[in-house]
Protein backbone atom coordinates (compact mmCIF):
# COMPACT_ATOMS: atom_id res chain seq x y z
CA UNK A 1 0.00 0.00 0.00
CA UNK A 2 1.40 3.40 -1.00
CA UNK A 3 0.88 6.40 1.29
CA UNK A 4 1.03 10.16 0.97
CA UNK A 5 1.01 12.53 3.92
CA UNK A 6 -0.57 15.93 4.21
CA UNK A 7 -0.30 18.22 7.23
CA UNK A 8 -2.55 21.26 7.43
CA UNK A 9 -3.67 23.73 10.05
CA UNK A 10 -7.45 23.80 10.54
CA UNK A 11 -7.84 26.98 8.47
CA UNK A 12 -6.15 25.27 5.51
CA UNK A 13 -8.39 22.19 5.39
CA UNK A 14 -10.76 21.85 2.48
CA UNK A 15 -14.40 20.95 3.11
CA UNK A 16 -13.70 17.49 1.68
CA UNK A 17 -10.71 16.92 3.96
CA UNK A 18 -12.62 18.06 7.04
CA UNK A 19 -15.53 15.78 6.13
CA UNK A 20 -13.16 12.81 5.64
CA UNK A 21 -11.58 13.48 9.05
CA UNK A 22 -14.94 13.70 10.83
CA UNK A 23 -16.21 10.62 9.03
CA UNK A 24 -13.15 8.51 9.96
CA UNK A 25 -13.17 9.67 13.59
CA UNK A 26 -16.90 8.89 13.90
CA UNK A 27 -16.54 5.56 12.13
CA UNK A 28 -13.87 4.32 14.53
CA UNK A 29 -14.45 6.13 17.82
CA UNK A 30 -18.26 6.29 17.87
CA UNK A 31 -19.38 3.28 15.81
CA UNK A 32 -16.57 0.71 16.07
CA UNK A 33 -15.49 1.48 19.65
CA UNK A 34 -19.04 2.30 20.73
CA UNK A 35 -18.02 5.52 22.51
CA UNK A 36 -20.60 8.22 22.88
CA UNK A 37 -18.60 11.40 23.40
CA UNK A 38 -18.39 15.01 22.24
CA UNK A 39 -15.80 14.80 19.45
CA UNK A 40 -16.15 18.48 18.54
CA UNK A 41 -14.19 19.90 21.48
CA UNK A 42 -13.06 23.28 20.06
CA UNK A 43 -9.45 22.06 19.84
CA UNK A 44 -9.51 21.20 16.12
CA UNK A 45 -9.35 24.89 15.25
CA UNK A 46 -6.00 25.13 17.10
CA UNK A 47 -4.60 21.90 15.68
CA UNK A 48 -2.41 20.73 12.85
CA UNK A 49 -4.11 17.83 11.12
CA UNK A 50 -1.89 14.98 9.93
CA UNK A 51 -3.57 12.95 7.21
CA UNK A 52 -2.35 9.76 5.56
CA UNK A 53 -3.92 8.99 2.21
CA UNK A 54 -3.87 5.89 0.04
CA UNK A 55 -5.40 6.17 -3.42
CA UNK A 56 -6.96 9.50 -2.42
CA UNK A 57 -8.76 7.94 0.56
CA UNK A 58 -8.01 9.02 4.12
CA UNK A 59 -6.67 5.90 5.86
CA UNK A 60 -5.07 7.35 9.02
CA UNK A 61 -5.31 10.61 10.90
CA UNK A 62 -4.11 12.42 14.01
CA UNK A 63 -4.11 15.96 15.27
CA UNK A 64 -1.13 17.75 16.76
CA UNK A 65 -1.89 20.36 19.39
CA UNK A 66 0.57 23.04 20.52
CA UNK A 67 1.72 23.06 24.13
CA UNK A 68 -0.88 24.50 26.48
CA UNK A 69 -3.98 23.34 24.59
CA UNK A 70 -4.54 19.85 26.05
CA UNK A 71 -1.37 19.45 28.12
CA UNK A 72 1.65 21.54 29.09
CA UNK A 73 3.48 19.67 26.32
CA UNK A 74 2.81 19.43 22.58
CA UNK A 75 0.34 16.58 22.15
CA UNK A 76 -0.87 14.11 19.57
CA UNK A 77 -4.48 13.03 19.77
CA UNK A 78 -7.46 11.58 17.94
CA UNK A 79 -5.07 8.99 16.45
CA UNK A 80 -7.13 6.77 14.19
CA UNK A 81 -6.69 4.26 11.36
CA UNK A 82 -9.32 3.01 8.98
CA UNK A 83 -10.09 -0.65 9.65
CA UNK A 84 -9.07 -1.55 6.07
CA UNK A 85 -5.64 0.05 6.56
CA UNK A 86 -4.70 -1.71 9.79
CA UNK A 87 -1.67 -3.94 9.47
CA UNK A 88 -0.42 -2.05 6.41
CA UNK A 89 2.00 0.29 8.20
CA UNK A 90 -0.34 3.28 7.91
CA UNK A 91 -0.44 3.77 11.69
CA UNK A 92 3.33 3.71 12.05
CA UNK A 93 3.69 6.07 9.10
CA UNK A 94 1.15 8.40 10.74
CA UNK A 95 2.98 8.54 14.05
CA UNK A 96 6.43 8.90 12.47
CA UNK A 97 5.12 11.76 10.33
CA UNK A 98 3.54 13.39 13.41
CA UNK A 99 6.86 13.21 15.26
CA UNK A 100 8.78 14.58 12.28
CA UNK A 101 6.28 17.43 11.91
CA UNK A 102 6.57 18.26 15.61
CA UNK A 103 10.35 18.30 15.36
CA UNK A 104 10.21 20.66 12.37
CA UNK A 105 7.46 22.93 13.75
CA UNK A 106 8.29 23.05 17.46
CA UNK A 107 11.94 21.94 17.65
CA UNK A 108 13.21 20.02 20.65
CA UNK A 109 10.25 19.43 22.99
CA UNK A 110 8.30 16.92 25.03
CA UNK A 111 5.22 15.27 23.55
CA UNK A 112 2.32 13.78 25.51
CA UNK A 113 -0.32 11.33 24.32
CA UNK A 114 -3.23 9.53 25.92
CA UNK A 115 -2.82 6.00 24.60
CA UNK A 116 -5.21 3.10 24.63
CA UNK A 117 -3.37 0.50 26.72
CA UNK A 118 -3.57 -2.26 24.13
CA UNK A 119 -1.25 -0.10 21.98
CA UNK A 120 1.51 0.30 24.61
CA UNK A 121 4.10 -1.76 22.70
CA UNK A 122 3.40 0.18 19.51
CA UNK A 123 3.92 3.54 21.22
CA UNK A 124 6.94 2.22 23.15
CA UNK A 125 8.50 1.29 19.81
CA UNK A 126 8.19 4.95 18.80
CA UNK A 127 9.99 6.19 21.92
CA UNK A 128 7.03 6.89 24.20
CA UNK A 129 7.13 5.87 27.87
CA UNK A 130 4.28 5.52 30.35
CA UNK A 131 3.97 8.60 32.55
CA UNK A 132 0.88 7.95 34.60
CA UNK A 133 -1.61 5.41 35.85
CA UNK A 134 -4.14 3.51 33.75
CA UNK A 135 -7.54 5.22 33.66
CA UNK A 136 -10.85 4.65 31.91
CA UNK A 137 -11.95 7.01 29.17
CA UNK A 138 -15.25 6.17 27.49
CA UNK A 139 -14.97 2.64 28.93
CA UNK A 140 -11.54 2.01 27.34
CA UNK A 141 -8.31 1.74 29.33
CA UNK A 142 -5.86 4.57 28.58
CA UNK A 143 -2.52 5.73 29.92
CA UNK A 144 -0.61 8.96 29.42
CA UNK A 145 2.73 8.57 27.69
CA UNK A 146 5.52 11.03 26.91
CA UNK A 147 8.46 11.25 24.55
CA UNK A 148 11.18 13.81 24.03
CA UNK A 149 11.57 15.03 20.46
CA UNK A 150 15.01 16.10 19.34
CA UNK A 151 16.94 16.69 16.15
CA UNK A 152 17.58 12.93 16.06
CA UNK A 153 13.86 12.17 15.85
CA UNK A 154 13.99 11.10 12.21
CA UNK A 155 16.64 8.49 12.99
CA UNK A 156 14.84 7.36 16.14
CA UNK A 157 11.38 7.08 14.61
CA UNK A 158 12.17 5.00 11.55
LINFENRA-V350570 format. One record per helix or strand. SS is the DSSP state (a for helix, b for strand). FROM is the first residue (numbers start at 0). TO is the last residue. If there is no record, write none. Layout:
{{SS,FROM,TO} {SS,FROM,TO}}
This chain:
{{b,3,8} {a,9,11} {a,14,31} {a,43,45} {b,47,53} {b,56,64} {b,73,80} {a,82,84} {a,89,105} {b,108,115} {a,116,123} {b,128,129} {b,134,136} {b,139,148} {a,152,156}}
